[in-house]
Amino acid sequence: MKDLMIKPFANEAMTNFNDEGNRAAFLEAIAAVRLELGKEYPLHIGGHAVHTSDHIVSLNPAKSDEIVGKVSKASKELAEQAMNSALAAFESWKSVPVRERAAVLMNAAELMRERKHYFSAWLVIESGKNWAEADADTAEAIDFMDYYAREMVKLAETNEHKPLVKLAGEDNRLMYIPLGVGIVIPPWNFPLAICAGMATASIVAGNTIILKPASTTPIIAYKFYELMVESGMPADVMQYLPGSGAEIGDYLTSHPKTRFVSFTGSKEIGLRINKLAAEQAPGQIWMKRVVAEMGGKDGIVVDETADIEAAADAIVASAFGFQGQKCSAGSRAVVVAAVYDELVEKVKQKTSKLVIGSPEENAAIGPVIDIHSYEKIRRAIEKGKSEGRLLVGGGKGLDGGYFIEPTVFADVEPSASLMQEEIFGPVLAIAKANDWQEAIRIYNDTEFGLTGSYFSTDEERITAALQDMHCGNLYINRKCTGALVGVHPFGGFNMSGTDSKAGGHDYMLLFTQAKLTSRRV
């Protein structure tokens, strides 16, 4: 393993679904996944399957009466068993050479690459993504594994690449060692990519983890667990533990042996995790580390010098890709008065052309994830009717699933809930600004700070926007979604989390601790 050949990192290519061969292959993958629907899946603790009488039922959001599968549901007692197993596994896994751990990730990336459509088909059926969104999710998972494998090798060999200042008579070295047992809590909206990224970054650093997948997408996480074991990961390095957040999530976050919590999800749950982790439990000898990527109320600012057609395309793509269920989704647009009416009309026309339908048939707009999201979004839309002018949508979508029409409100005040609260659905609010400076001020008027975009052809204004728009990922003259691993390190400010910068050079530092050794020679 020491001779592991590591080629330069390159992002996984997206599938061209205009190619008939690719379309046929994807339809075959969907048919193959459909043959597996309705199965039951166990927990995995200590590398062994554990079945429980209590289950989490995964439903197809596009066909809400269709059971995708059932997974065993963990109790506190089983969570304690998982913790003990993870602690035991850590004692051996931490000593495995970094290049061997990296090889596991690279093997997994290659296997996923070979079965790309199979994993994407699961995303279509269990999370309601259309083909392009699912393909991008799988490609990002591959990228995360390939990228973190390489980054950990670089970090482990830091003395070769970034030597310390020399001092005569001493041999000084800086090494990055693992933390311990981590609790990994991925979201349902990128149930493969973010799950794989959070889990494998922890693992390649030498930690062991307890993976608590989202209750709406647990089967995709199970398929990922199986892939990792097949790729050479010892089965007890990752404990697969679906369960209630209020029960086992809080229990594990508060556990004295938990060394870190890696979380992606809502602001409310992220703050709860941070609060619980901050309390020292009896027997706890460290400060727990929290890596949190939370919500966003992201927006696109457009001034009068912008390419209005391009801006409208970006606004619609950012707002309604995967039904707006992205923390990076552009749910706000702030447009200067001089081009406001023109841009609003273009957004209206483009949104009206979006077709609602089955993700399996690759419709542009599919369902939202579950009944709870559906009802929350519908309430937000009804409230929004008193806050702005309804331009498009506002109603239910197709019957049989959790479909909601893409909805656009214009003339929304900056202080309105439509402009302030994360809805996490296909809802866009547009506000008018007197000039570009006011537009930036309106953009910054939020407790979040994840992604943003500024459309302009004025270089002085662009320079000011780069300085003044307060978010972790700021884009110029392009949509505010679609970060690529290694290209756009991802993470935000304020209530958007700890600015973890997933897919960037700094990310591996979050799962390691630096140890300096100094020896007289």
Steps between C-alpha positions, in 0.01 A plus 500: 500500500794735553546502121142611439500696176314827544412689185408869509139557606242564228126552544272220388332581170123542489299259288368626167139385501446623144695188403254217434738241639526687830124541516446128443761410762337729755155355439649154552644614832162634612339167406768313697444713809125452472553125538654569843221717640328391820795318654599521866845618607679444833717721713871422492677503836848359538480375144197284575144537374254588776126472438244678714121475520469877468557639149543824307294481182642674193239623252529608139421874512360486146271208592433548867325164540801309365742356757860526385618289792503457876804541720546385857479782754759532775432554870725665760621155604606422143657844471714416803603173336593691186710743702688217671565335166622826346732560797650152465541534124673838539789339688602305192373724218696804622824306447424396142738689269341799334565369150310181582207699631514717189500190282164400650348831392648479153372144463154617606510788252589262219224253592245780518620627165436156351149491655422867456154459352400246765572745782337785308188289445468456876519878533222541243268264683579566866569876493302613194788639295478516124771335294739796480470584869553135596796465265659812649446363852675174415782679317556720806517193724770356274684832506491527878653155545771552241578850626513424872720196440755722328470784753559268795812357340629855449419590859670187635812587303491865602862501619609416148274754331500779761813463711530689827761766560833327566666526841852368541520200731131405479282285280154660509199343337129580479262211458123488468340224703137385523256624763305190604137399454281737302125522453419565135151635430447565127193662340233360273543752219843370393465155656790349308746785432496668840466169682803362317699820542439537874556131570810440291678818610462377856610147417803579285628721782509189723180554695217253539143616466139437586297585191145615578338556160198718435178313569357584157798360306653218707527243222736707288722524808477123545615445141792733570592303813502175299723661237753613760529150648539353152775757434712371788378700800484279811129457569523637854667828399155632410191419707180535294242623749169649379281630778318791655693823530327582827593160643831370367615827339490691828635200690806463279564874476507518881703180543830549690690288248383694195797699372330690218164547330482562125156629408322635193141615535278771638601798709280388789652152527851632444463742790364223720796277417740783572335565837499134605858447385619801700398344832766284666354160582627301801820328395553719193863613469486718186307781337287344229549636156189593300514526123166642388366596161155645559244700308499789258284778366708548191446764238593642164557874456449652155594854403405698187825420316442124516416254224132474592436178308790325669393634839146372455628156399724488807223613734259231379766227504618598848149525642344185356778244450394195706186694595702756695606236751863608518665704772659693213169560318443858385169563672539880477569738214576868553472707184567869443199704395629588153475138378257362758190469283692350209670240714185410695318434173779275374505303827123462478518366145785259568342366819167446323671269254631261768325165475391314813520123479657174607872501579519157336390668176755778554253783552648841578300532823438201726361462852621640828635243739209414733167602647662718767691706242194512276281644773765746620556633148125530435462705819785727393336556162167588656670747733695637207181599319466783751865604462545525126342483156455138390646473151509128431385183673382496856298183469530126536670295235417148388296259708658193658817664625634807676490732198486879529492747214812717454392824664622856449405807702595851387500836682603341829626722781851413628364441851227258391517136603532403132832686497617398846395143577643189339207323331701220334262454213411635154428856612675813372459853638604806297569840655565835333795725588554863405861438398774238517629611841155462653466162326814376677373633831173311451693186407703526823187550712473138615623283784643255247806528278551198279488581127434804288537627148546843344414578140671806354738608226640792700842401635498756781165373623615140472807585708276658764266199499792261545597696808160582648263209429531293817484129422728200484458437126453802275463462124514765230275478193397138563250310710556462875466119503724228359823514702762256370736308729848650491377793292253671734574407866156519661383642831340811640496772764268600783209257549610307193747307714868476584624584147644151473599540133416147390693398192786736580860478621411590859226241552719215623630720782154479657536124556857499626707658773853628455779354709848654506796278586841646575813286542858598577745362249 
